[in-house]
Amino acid sequence: TLYLSFFYAATAALPAAFSDRLPHFLVEPEDKYIVKNKPVTLTCRSTPATQIYFKCNGEWVHQDDHYIEHSVDPATGLPVMWVTIDITRQQVEKIFGLDEYWCQCVAWSTTGTQKSQKAYIRIAYLRKNFEEEPQSKEVALDQEVSLRCHPPEGVPPAEVEWQRNEDLVDPASDPNFVIMPDHNLVIKAARLADTGNYTCVAKNIVARRKSNSATVLVFVNGGWSTWTTWSSCSAVCGRGWQKRSRSCTNPTPLNGGTSCDGQNVQKSACVATCPVDGGWSEWSKWSACGADCSMWRSRECTQPSPGTGGKDCQGLDLQSLNCTSEQCPQKVFPLHLTSVSRLTAVRGAEDVALYVGMVAVALCLTLLLIVVVLVYRRKKEGLDADVADSSILTTGFQPMGIKPSKPENSHLLTIQPDLTTTTTSYQGTLRSRHDATAKFSMTNGPLLDPLPNGSHTLHNGKLNPDPAEFVSRFSTQSYFKTLPRDVANTSYGTFNFLGGRLTIPNTGISLLIPPEAIPRGKIYEIYLTVQRKEDLRLPLAGCQTLLSPVVSCGPPGVVLSRPVILSMDHCFDACLDNWAVRLKKQNYEGTWEDVLLMGEELVSEPFYCQLEAETCRLFSEQLGTFAVVGESLHMGAAKRLRLVLFSDAYCSTLEYNIRVYCMDDTQDVFKEVMQMERQLGGRLIDEPHVLLFKDSYHNLRLSIHDMPQAHWRSKLLAGYQEIPFYHIWNGSQRYLHCTFTLERLSLSTCELTCQLCVWQVEGEGQSFSLDFNIFLVMDSNATALAGPSAFQIPYLIRQKICSSLDAPCPNGADWRMLAQRLKLERYGHFFASKASPTSGILDLWEAQHFHSGNINQLAAVMADIGKQEAMIFLVSDGDC
């Protein structure tokens, strides 16, 4: 009845000229998808129509749910109706079974009715799990690769695209890629550039899903180059050998490809023609005496002539001889001269020749004397100029008087040591640079008399320096302009060819200078320091993060004969599958350069790195400023954070603050925070805790729970505190912390027990119990060790071990077995590139085990190898 009443009312308003026409749909409802909880709108437009209503799944939609607009078509004058309705997710979810939710509109006119097409309304979704994910593959160069992908179920069906190393794979720009109709990715011919991590990405209007990455490794099998030409015969005369070679470089095997089969060297027998050395013929007869009172004779190298590489004749092929007075042609004198005058003239000519010869000899002797004097003076001046710093002392020099040098040469000392005198420790007193007037003498003995003016003393290889004087003196030089003024984090000492060690206590940072690293005859004053991040900005690109302290050692430009070992902590999970880790070095202009990609080191480069669980040990042939920077390859990468809790040492009020620091898990940062808290009057209230912080872009949340409510309450308005992800991941903010302000209900309350909960958003958390029975441990003073006291292995014993193990041994009892027993065989190719592989192994052992190494255990390893030299470890230093 309701619809009829509307129908008749509309019919009365319809012009009579169009009362016999059926309705015509201008707009029909279309299929729609409901995304999450957002309703969809269906539209229907018809002319001429008296009424339009929607019917959904066979039931009429209530009139109040329609939105109706009336208009007139200006071209035809016909009435036009526009009707819309909204469909919600709840309406669609009420339909169960196999039937889908549909709607259509019905239009009326005076002539009849018309129905529109059905519009289906579906709830859009995309499942999380892929039905089939791509799998990692290793393929040869130019081989076809197929990566399968079946996207998750979804409505509407998901579209699929592929990524390589997070970059979109576009078959239109690179025809080598083809995405098949079944969503599989095909690489027609694998190239080296196609190596990478491939990800299948499924997306529709609801969500975007990524599959697990599949690694495609394109390897290259090695191929032989062409043979070189045959070498010359090994024998100079008679039967010998000649050889030719080829290399497995056409192409070079890459990414695990197979090496070339066969020999790289061929030998062949050869016969060399014996050389014929030349011989002289007989001398010819003397020539007649010439006008110059000389006569000549000659010979030739023709008996036999030299051939097939034989030697030429040795000696002169022409001789001359002065003629006697009888043979020499006589001069014709005038007739008026007597015979006596003629004799006097002849003798006068002979005297002139004699005098000329004597003058020439005298001139030569004078010039030779002048040259000797100049050379002597220059050597003496060079010796004075080479003595650079009278505060540098070692034993074993020849006795001599030495002047203090000019300040501009203060970084070198180039006195040649007397190697016939040996010593096992440095003792004595060092003169200050400022006394430039008096000479001092150096003797072969181990002790020197104290000098009058300001001095630094070095006992048993330990330097007790004045850091403030060192910083002020060195910061005036051009290459020390960036040297920080924080003397607490700086160590320095003087070293010669015996080497030594610099350490910055409680930071995990040390510099090992192996024996023979400094050339003999040179003495360097070397420093080691930690750069504060606020003093030295390290540029980080993209998602890079700082993984180590910024460490400087110098002075730069020092000439080293072998690598030194710089040890410093790092704060990542040490899995190079998760990270791209680079070593950065600051050049002389102050800009940072990438000098090493860890995992891809080359033994020919001046830098090589051994990565341990918490420490990075850098072999470096140069001194400078270094830092380790990493970029995560996927979300599984994690940094190690150290959570440290402090509170006020004394509290006289009801409020009590707990400061939770979130810092990189390196000892230098912890030391800085401890120093800062001492200045603030804080105290450590619990042992530091280690937390793995993943590259998931989620913030870090902290909260305190389970406080005794009868004695304590929290003054925080929120249930937790949050530290942004990028503040932590960037690593440039040293002292990130949050403060929990608690209130005790009585001044007599002196104990607090609670739980600290730490977690990343959408990640697993950790919970720590807090107590306050931890006492602060004071740091020790920085030390510098020079000479034998810096090493556990005595120098002479070290030389014997190197000479014993460097030479290859048929049964393998050489440096390779030592590296294997010390679990250092991973770096065998690096040691093999050095002149003394054993020396490199012992350097690394010294760097690793300075405080914890047991020399008897090393002796046991030597005995196990089968070397009798192991017994000398048990000899005391006095016996050595």
KOLLORO-270829 format. One line per field, with one value per residue (C-alpha): residue in one letter; x, y, z. Coordinates in steps of 0.02 Angstrom, whole numbers, plus 50000, padded with zeros to 5 digits. Example, Ala and Ser with C-alpha at 12.3 -4.5 7.8 and 13.67 -1.06 7.14 Angstrom:
BEGIN
rest <- (A|S)
X <- (50615|50684)
Y <- (49775|49947)
Z <- (50390|50357)
***
This chain:
BEGIN
rest <- (T|L|Y|L|S|F|F|Y|A|A|T|A|A|L|P|A|A|F|S|D|R|L|P|H|F|L|V|E|P|E|D|K|Y|I|V|K|N|K|P|V|T|L|T|C|R|S|T|P|A|T|Q|I|Y|F|K|C|N|G|E|W|V|H|Q|D|D|H|Y|I|E|H|S|V|D|P|A|T|G|L|P|V|M|W|V|T|I|D|I|T|R|Q|Q|V|E|K|I|F|G|L|D|E|Y|W|C|Q|C|V|A|W|S|T|T|G|T|Q|K|S|Q|K|A|Y|I|R|I|A|Y|L|R|K|N|F|E|E|E|P|Q|S|K|E|V|A|L|D|Q|E|V|S|L|R|C|H|P|P|E|G|V|P|P|A|E|V|E|W|Q|R|N|E|D|L|V|D|P|A|S|D|P|N|F|V|I|M|P|D|H|N|L|V|I|K|A|A|R|L|A|D|T|G|N|Y|T|C|V|A|K|N|I|V|A|R|R|K|S|N|S|A|T|V|L|V|F|V|N|G|G|W|S|T|W|T|T|W|S|S|C|S|A|V|C|G|R|G|W|Q|K|R|S|R|S|C|T|N|P|T|P|L|N|G|G|T|S|C|D|G|Q|N|V|Q|K|S|A|C|V|A|T|C|P|V|D|G|G|W|S|E|W|S|K|W|S|A|C|G|A|D|C|S|M|W|R|S|R|E|C|T|Q|P|S|P|G|T|G|G|K|D|C|Q|G|L|D|L|Q|S|L|N|C|T|S|E|Q|C|P|Q|K|V|F|P|L|H|L|T|S|V|S|R|L|T|A|V|R|G|A|E|D|V|A|L|Y|V|G|M|V|A|V|A|L|C|L|T|L|L|L|I|V|V|V|L|V|Y|R|R|K|K|E|G|L|D|A|D|V|A|D|S|S|I|L|T|T|G|F|Q|P|M|G|I|K|P|S|K|P|E|N|S|H|L|L|T|I|Q|P|D|L|T|T|T|T|T|S|Y|Q|G|T|L|R|S|R|H|D|A|T|A|K|F|S|M|T|N|G|P|L|L|D|P|L|P|N|G|S|H|T|L|H|N|G|K|L|N|P|D|P|A|E|F|V|S|R|F|S|T|Q|S|Y|F|K|T|L|P|R|D|V|A|N|T|S|Y|G|T|F|N|F|L|G|G|R|L|T|I|P|N|T|G|I|S|L|L|I|P|P|E|A|I|P|R|G|K|I|Y|E|I|Y|L|T|V|Q|R|K|E|D|L|R|L|P|L|A|G|C|Q|T|L|L|S|P|V|V|S|C|G|P|P|G|V|V|L|S|R|P|V|I|L|S|M|D|H|C|F|D|A|C|L|D|N|W|A|V|R|L|K|K|Q|N|Y|E|G|T|W|E|D|V|L|L|M|G|E|E|L|V|S|E|P|F|Y|C|Q|L|E|A|E|T|C|R|L|F|S|E|Q|L|G|T|F|A|V|V|G|E|S|L|H|M|G|A|A|K|R|L|R|L|V|L|F|S|D|A|Y|C|S|T|L|E|Y|N|I|R|V|Y|C|M|D|D|T|Q|D|V|F|K|E|V|M|Q|M|E|R|Q|L|G|G|R|L|I|D|E|P|H|V|L|L|F|K|D|S|Y|H|N|L|R|L|S|I|H|D|M|P|Q|A|H|W|R|S|K|L|L|A|G|Y|Q|E|I|P|F|Y|H|I|W|N|G|S|Q|R|Y|L|H|C|T|F|T|L|E|R|L|S|L|S|T|C|E|L|T|C|Q|L|C|V|W|Q|V|E|G|E|G|Q|S|F|S|L|D|F|N|I|F|L|V|M|D|S|N|A|T|A|L|A|G|P|S|A|F|Q|I|P|Y|L|I|R|Q|K|I|C|S|S|L|D|A|P|C|P|N|G|A|D|W|R|M|L|A|Q|R|L|K|L|E|R|Y|G|H|F|F|A|S|K|A|S|P|T|S|G|I|L|D|L|W|E|A|Q|H|F|H|S|G|N|I|N|Q|L|A|A|V|M|A|D|I|G|K|Q|E|A|M|I|F|L|V|S|D|G|D|C)
X <- (50000|50144|50229|50063|50024|50192|50168|50001|50062|50212|50106|49996|50148|50219|50185|50059|50177|50296|50173|50190|50382|50475|50611|50788|50942|51072|51180|51173|51249|51425|51521|51601|51727|51714|51886|51898|51743|51713|51536|51512|51386|51277|51204|51061|50995|50847|50729|50582|50547|50417|50503|50667|50701|50843|50819|50963|50969|50783|50726|50672|50780|50683|50630|50719|50886|50869|50939|50836|50867|50748|50797|50743|50844|50860|50875|50718|50620|50604|50611|50770|50784|50950|50948|51094|51107|51250|51297|51393|51507|51380|51246|51360|51421|51240|51235|51301|51327|51385|51273|51355|51279|51201|51090|50993|50877|50699|50627|50441|50349|50169|50206|50297|50455|50637|50773|50956|51104|51154|51298|51396|51466|51613|51720|51900|52044|52219|52287|52458|52540|52598|52539|52711|52866|53023|53172|53357|53459|53639|53652|53791|53821|53699|53586|53396|53322|53141|53077|52904|52775|52594|52522|52406|52221|52130|51977|52004|52144|52315|52428|52609|52770|52951|53091|53279|53370|53216|53216|53071|53104|53034|53029|52991|53160|53258|53200|53306|53165|52995|52847|52739|52548|52562|52665|52831|52988|53101|53279|53319|53509|53585|53713|53830|53727|53574|53648|53541|53392|53227|53059|52884|52763|52574|52453|52271|52160|52171|52353|52528|52622|52804|52871|53033|53181|53261|53446|53502|53690|53762|53928|54062|54164|54346|54425|54606|54694|54806|54979|55122|55273|55406|55537|55721|55814|55866|56038|56168|56258|56190|56027|55900|55717|55599|55423|55264|55114|54931|54811|54632|54573|54472|54358|54411|54300|54176|54045|54094|54121|54234|54418|54504|54554|54729|54904|54946|55128|55206|55390|55489|55668|55785|55965|56060|56205|56360|56426|56597|56703|56809|57000|57132|57245|57430|57484|57536|57709|57740|57712|57846|57874|57759|57776|57697|57836|57720|57700|57553|57510|57340|57255|57082|56954|56954|57040|56903|56765|56628|56470|56302|56307|56491|56592|56685|56872|56928|57064|57128|57135|57255|57416|57526|57705|57810|57961|58138|58237|58333|58175|58081|58108|58238|58192|58292|58383|58454|58636|58691|58642|58778|58762|58752|58604|58515|58537|58473|58314|58276|58299|58191|58045|58058|58058|57899|57807|57864|57803|57635|57610|57652|57529|57391|57420|57415|57250|57172|57225|57153|56985|56977|57009|56871|56746|56790|56764|56596|56535|56589|56499|56340|56336|56358|56218|56105|56134|56087|55932|55875|55869|55690|55634|55744|55596|55616|55732|55792|55945|56078|56139|56321|56397|56387|56340|56170|56091|55903|55828|55720|55534|55473|55551|55475|55385|55537|55697|55817|55970|56044|56044|56189|56116|56261|56189|56024|55901|55735|55658|55659|55721|55788|55736|55676|55724|55591|55589|55605|55789|55871|56039|56132|56191|56167|56257|56187|56275|56257|56196|56011|56007|56039|56067|55917|55913|55882|55733|55555|55557|55446|55499|55478|55502|55490|55405|55263|55246|55182|55147|55074|54923|54885|55062|55050|54884|54937|55102|55032|54873|54981|55035|54930|54887|54831|54701|54561|54644|54514|54556|54485|54648|54555|54522|54695|54851|55021|55199|55364|55414|55557|55580|55542|55360|55237|55055|54938|54776|54635|54574|54392|54355|54407|54520|54703|54839|54968|55131|55220|55408|55488|55331|55434|55591|55755|55837|55669|55576|55398|55289|55118|54948|54781|54618|54429|54339|54180|54034|53986|54162|54172|54016|54020|53908|53787|53687|53517|53493|53676|53716|53875|53933|54094|54180|54272|54456|54609|54789|54934|55022|54963|55094|55205|55303|55270|55360|55214|55033|54984|54828|54691|54563|54394|54220|54071|53886|53803|53763|53923|53825|53880|53728|53622|53736|53841|53982|54109|54266|54277|54436|54454|54576|54689|54553|54434|54314|54267|54304|54253|54415|54351|54193|54202|54191|54269|54443|54591|54762|54840|54750|54827|54680|54616|54488|54456|54278|54243|54082|54106|54272|54342|54530|54597|54764|54818|54973|54921|54878|54726|54545|54433|54252|54143|53978|53843|53685|53559|53512|53344|53240|53330|53483|53504|53612|53667|53609|53668|53538|53615|53518|53571|53493|53544|53674|53587|53402|53328|53157|53010|53044|53166|53227|53286|53378|53383|53516|53499|53670|53775|53851|54031|54143|54190|54010|53983|54140|54078|53909|53993|54102|53952|53848|53991|53985|53796|53813|53730|53768|53745|53601|53607|53720|53708|53590|53609|53461|53451|53370|53306|53290|53100|53066|52977|53012|53081|52963|53010|52901|52919|52802|52776|52824|52765|52608|52615|52779|52799|52699|52742|52718|52711|52547|52576|52603|52768|52901|52956|53119|53102|53178|53288|53363|53430|53470|53569|53690|53738|53656|53769|53666|53489|53393|53225|53189|53060|53007|52945|52879|52901|52762|52881|53058|53095|53075|53249|53221|53144|53111|53026|53030|53094|53011|53089|53018|53002|52827|52754|52907|52955|53007|53129|53104|53241|53232|53306|53404|53517|53664|53788|53941|54029|54198|54326|54422|54610|54732|54777|54945|55067|55183|55339|55461|55464|55348|55205|55210|55191|55311|55493|55569|55710|55591|55472|55611|55654|55472|55456|55614|55555|55378|55390|55473|55349|55361|55314|55214|55122|55208|55228|55133|54976|54959|54989|54847|54734|54771|54739|54577|54641|54643|54502|54630|54761|54764|54799|54945|55013|55029|55152|55340|55327|55158|55204|55239|55064|54986|55082|55034|54850|54871|54952|54810|54678|54756|54849|54756|54692|54823|54915|55089|55100|54949|55038|55190|55078|55017|55197|55239|55087|55150|55314|55431|55560|55558|55403|55515|55591|55426|55457|55622|55611|55650|55809|55870|55834)
Y <- (50000|50117|50090|50107|50273|50342|50269|50353|50518|50517|50466|50616|50728|50644|50737|50649|50645|50526|50423|50273|50253|50123|50183|50188|50171|50304|50236|50058|49995|49918|49787|49854|49797|49840|49885|49856|49940|50075|50063|50069|50172|50103|50224|50208|50339|50319|50420|50436|50356|50387|50284|50191|50069|49948|49764|49670|49480|49475|49596|49777|49906|50017|50184|50281|50205|50283|50451|50519|50669|50732|50830|50860|50817|50987|50904|50795|50873|50701|50684|50602|50513|50482|50356|50299|50180|50132|49951|49912|49767|49704|49688|49584|49473|49423|49324|49150|49007|49009|49152|49320|49483|49575|49725|49792|49939|49933|50084|50118|50221|50228|50095|49968|49927|49895|49805|49855|49736|49654|49732|49613|49679|49582|49606|49637|49548|49480|49334|49349|49187|49152|48987|48966|49072|49088|48978|49025|48960|48951|48958|48966|49117|49130|48995|49021|49049|49025|49090|49028|49131|49094|49247|49238|49214|49380|49474|49553|49437|49507|49583|49524|49618|49570|49661|49635|49706|49812|49886|49852|49728|49805|49687|49835|49916|49753|49619|49489|49478|49402|49391|49244|49240|49123|49260|49166|49269|49204|49267|49219|49220|49247|49386|49431|49587|49477|49412|49474|49447|49427|49460|49423|49565|49537|49683|49729|49870|49805|49766|49733|49573|49525|49349|49291|49341|49212|49234|49206|49179|49182|49091|49086|48931|48964|48952|48942|49087|49056|48985|49107|49093|48967|49034|49032|48869|48844|48782|48902|48762|48591|48505|48599|48640|48775|48809|48904|48945|48992|49060|49022|49196|49173|49194|49197|49085|49189|49158|48978|48929|48782|48809|48756|48574|48531|48600|48783|48752|48646|48598|48541|48482|48597|48602|48766|48804|48831|49009|49048|49174|49291|49285|49413|49399|49438|49619|49705|49784|49956|50099|50227|50364|50508|50695|50686|50569|50417|50253|50130|49947|49853|49683|49611|49497|49367|49212|49159|49287|49286|49191|49126|49239|49219|49351|49486|49502|49593|49725|49857|49833|49980|50025|50180|50211|50369|50368|50386|50544|50456|50396|50561|50678|50816|50999|51107|51252|51409|51400|51541|51435|51335|51152|51203|51316|51178|51058|51189|51216|51029|51013|51169|51090|50932|51037|51129|50963|50906|51066|51059|50880|50927|51074|50961|50833|50971|51038|50864|50836|51006|50969|50797|50875|51004|50866|50763|50915|50956|50777|50769|50931|50879|50712|50799|50924|50783|50688|50841|50871|50689|50691|50750|50729|50713|50640|50481|50354|50180|50079|50009|50170|50208|50338|50508|50687|50736|50906|50930|50953|51079|51076|51045|50872|50823|50670|50568|50504|50422|50371|50205|50086|49976|49804|49720|49777|49695|49745|49682|49838|50026|50118|50292|50473|50571|50752|50881|50964|51137|51120|51171|51230|51086|50924|50757|50594|50422|50264|50080|50048|50028|50182|50367|50499|50610|50772|50938|51010|50941|50756|50607|50440|50271|50121|49941|49998|50093|50276|50398|50547|50717|50707|50892|50936|50806|50872|51055|51015|50906|51005|51147|51042|51040|50856|50862|51000|50874|50796|50804|50894|50750|50686|50553|50457|50479|50372|50397|50333|50323|50166|50098|49937|49829|49886|49904|49932|50078|50051|50163|50076|50020|50058|49897|50003|49961|49979|49839|49890|49726|49709|49771|49873|50030|50030|50006|50170|50260|50309|50375|50459|50382|50426|50334|50423|50405|50542|50608|50604|50781|50837|50740|50720|50561|50574|50427|50396|50313|50177|50171|50161|50182|50016|50062|50208|50333|50298|50401|50342|50439|50540|50510|50481|50374|50246|50068|49910|49796|49816|49871|49798|49916|49832|49911|49853|49843|49830|49720|49535|49499|49408|49475|49391|49523|49672|49767|49826|49953|50026|50215|50318|50505|50575|50726|50842|50787|50690|50509|50370|50187|50087|49911|49807|49670|49496|49552|49598|49584|49539|49665|49810|49906|49859|49690|49654|49507|49513|49431|49419|49587|49652|49712|49692|49795|49758|49926|49986|50166|50269|50382|50401|50248|50198|50046|50086|49960|49952|49816|49703|49650|49663|49518|49628|49680|49799|49759|49888|49904|49958|50041|50103|50245|50334|50473|50421|50520|50560|50669|50694|50580|50584|50457|50457|50306|50345|50207|50235|50150|50149|50052|49898|49960|49992|50170|50232|50147|50231|50403|50377|50321|50477|50590|50507|50530|50716|50715|50620|50463|50281|50119|50019|49861|49764|49820|49717|49677|49695|49651|49796|49743|49846|49838|50026|50001|50112|50050|50052|50042|50024|49983|49859|49761|49899|49873|49982|50004|50099|50165|50239|50304|50486|50450|50486|50355|50170|50169|50280|50270|50306|50334|50202|50320|50400|50230|50159|50309|50291|50475|50517|50455|50475|50420|50389|50405|50447|50359|50471|50371|50430|50341|50362|50379|50444|50286|50178|50132|49977|49957|49800|49806|49742|49839|49785|49830|49787|49845|49881|49720|49626|49512|49599|49569|49590|49629|49624|49777|49783|49915|49818|49860|49962|50074|50011|50146|50147|50122|50247|50240|50159|50146|49997|50008|49872|49693|49727|49756|49576|49407|49322|49381|49456|49330|49183|49260|49270|49086|49033|49133|49060|48885|48895|49014|48886|48760|48586|48427|48356|48520|48565|48748|48912|48839|48711|48849|48951|48798|48757|48939|48938|49072|48968|49075|49212|49098|49189|49351|49277|49193|49363|49424|49402|49311|49222|49163|49340|49395|49250|49294|49478|49432|49315|49456|49575|49447|49383|49527|49515|49337|49242|49095|49078|48898|48855|48928|48823|48669|48709|48723|48556|48477|48538|48451|48598|48588|48777|48760|48724|48898|48973|48906|48999|49156|49327|49333|49172|49241)
Z <- (50000|50042|49874|49778|49859|49807|49635|49604|49672|49557|49407|49429|49420|49262|49098|48988|48838|48930|49029|48913|48925|49031|49151|49082|49196|49175|49317|49386|49550|49534|49633|49791|49922|50106|50174|50361|50438|50309|50229|50040|49942|49799|49672|49550|49425|49308|49192|49175|49343|49473|49608|49635|49777|49817|49850|49934|49939|49894|50030|50006|50088|50206|50134|50272|50217|50042|49996|49849|49735|49599|49444|49265|49111|49021|48851|48859|49001|49081|49269|49336|49503|49594|49738|49851|49998|50117|50152|50312|50357|50484|50350|50239|50382|50420|50259|50291|50172|49992|49937|49913|49967|49819|49787|49638|49612|49542|49450|49417|49285|49226|49099|49208|49306|49266|49367|49365|49363|49526|49622|49734|49897|49968|50123|50067|50156|50128|50228|50310|50256|50079|50008|49928|49958|49850|49896|49895|49749|49690|49501|49375|49266|49118|49191|49196|49369|49421|49589|49634|49730|49772|49861|50012|49987|49972|49908|49786|49728|49769|49639|49644|49618|49652|49740|49736|49886|49924|49746|49628|49488|49328|49178|49066|49102|49115|48989|49079|49208|49169|49289|49234|49244|49394|49482|49468|49430|49292|49264|49085|49102|49274|49285|49427|49456|49485|49648|49791|49906|49813|49896|49832|49875|49872|49888|49866|49928|50107|50144|50078|50123|50098|50087|50166|50060|49946|49912|49733|49723|49548|49547|49414|49378|49346|49174|49118|49035|48884|48913|48931|48818|48866|48985|48943|48973|49154|49103|49036|48947|48905|48959|49065|49088|49030|49088|49048|49157|49153|49282|49330|49284|49125|49217|49399|49508|49608|49742|49772|49590|49553|49522|49363|49339|49282|49305|49301|49258|49119|49106|48954|48927|48833|48776|48788|48672|48777|48777|48703|48796|48691|48687|48640|48489|48501|48520|48362|48344|48419|48304|48263|48391|48348|48363|48539|48597|48610|48518|48507|48487|48477|48488|48444|48533|48396|48468|48486|48459|48596|48548|48617|48767|48806|48894|48802|48822|48979|48969|48848|48661|48639|48732|48723|48782|48796|48684|48753|48716|48581|48492|48510|48359|48404|48393|48269|48359|48278|48226|48344|48501|48574|48625|48809|48777|48681|48828|48950|48846|48844|49033|49063|48969|49075|49236|49183|49159|49332|49417|49331|49393|49572|49571|49505|49644|49776|49710|49714|49895|49945|49864|49947|50118|50092|50044|50199|50314|50235|50249|50432|50475|50385|50476|50642|50604|50544|50707|50810|50704|50720|50910|50926|51103|51255|51348|51246|51323|51283|51329|51216|51131|51097|51216|51137|51177|51107|51094|51112|50942|50855|50901|50725|50724|50889|50827|50775|50852|50733|50835|50778|50927|50979|50949|51040|51206|51259|51393|51453|51531|51517|51669|51696|51692|51542|51513|51476|51305|51380|51432|51269|51335|51413|51334|51416|51392|51359|51414|51380|51556|51603|51716|51689|51821|51856|51759|51843|51752|51738|51692|51656|51727|51643|51760|51699|51540|51625|51583|51714|51601|51628|51510|51518|51461|51323|51256|51262|51175|51037|51002|50936|50787|50629|50632|50814|50793|50823|50975|51116|51278|51381|51457|51557|51395|51319|51337|51259|51268|51176|51083|50980|50879|51032|51023|51165|51209|51244|51341|51399|51557|51572|51389|51301|51188|51164|51034|51017|50933|50889|50892|50731|50687|50717|50608|50699|50740|50756|50914|50904|51032|51001|51076|51089|51128|51122|51028|51106|50986|51024|50977|50814|50706|50605|50449|50440|50281|50271|50402|50454|50639|50738|50809|50899|50984|50875|50913|50863|50866|50799|50748|50569|50438|50549|50448|50508|50454|50499|50555|50729|50810|50870|50985|51022|51073|50957|50995|50863|50852|50750|50614|50446|50365|50452|50429|50303|50418|50359|50435|50415|50425|50434|50306|50324|50256|50394|50282|50318|50195|50187|50190|50226|50205|50336|50266|50102|50162|50045|50114|49995|50078|50225|50338|50397|50532|50648|50715|50882|50983|51070|51004|50839|50813|50670|50587|50517|50429|50460|50613|50612|50670|50647|50678|50637|50551|50506|50402|50436|50291|50363|50520|50604|50635|50817|50917|51093|51218|51396|51524|51676|51828|51941|52087|52205|52331|52467|52479|52615|52538|52502|52314|52245|52063|51966|51803|51672|51539|51371|51287|51162|51243|51238|51387|51336|51343|51510|51576|51520|51603|51763|51764|51732|51869|51993|51958|51983|52147|52081|52120|52026|52099|51995|51878|51695|51586|51402|51284|51099|51006|50835|50677|50679|50684|50851|51000|51166|51314|51498|51651|51837|51922|52083|52203|52383|52382|52570|52559|52381|52240|52066|52019|51832|51745|51608|51634|51540|51464|51283|51192|51003|50890|50789|50944|50993|50821|50760|50906|50905|51072|51209|51367|51321|51481|51562|51743|51853|51997|52146|52313|52478|52604|52750|52774|52872|52714|52653|52547|52376|52277|52108|51929|51779|51617|51450|51279|51100|51037|50962|51024|51167|51327|51468|51654|51781|51970|52054|52216|52294|52363|52225|52271|52148|52085|52050|51885|51879|51805|51620|51583|51439|51428|51321|51272|51339|51487|51365|51305|51386|51266|51287|51132|51109|51133|51008|50878|50904|50885|50723|50648|50696|50627|50478|50364|50288|50365|50269|50415|50440|50606|50558|50581|50503|50643|50772|50695|50699|50882|50931|50828|50709|50549|50479|50449|50371|50204|50296|50394|50237|50152|50284|50284|50451|50472|50648|50704|50649|50746|50904|50884|50881|51031|51129|51084|51137|51298|51377|51543|51532|51433|51510|51436|51498|51392|51241|51287|51292|51116|51056|51137|51055|50886|50922|50942|51080|51092|51202|51352|51348|51402|51575|51592|51696|51627|51730|51650|51477)
***
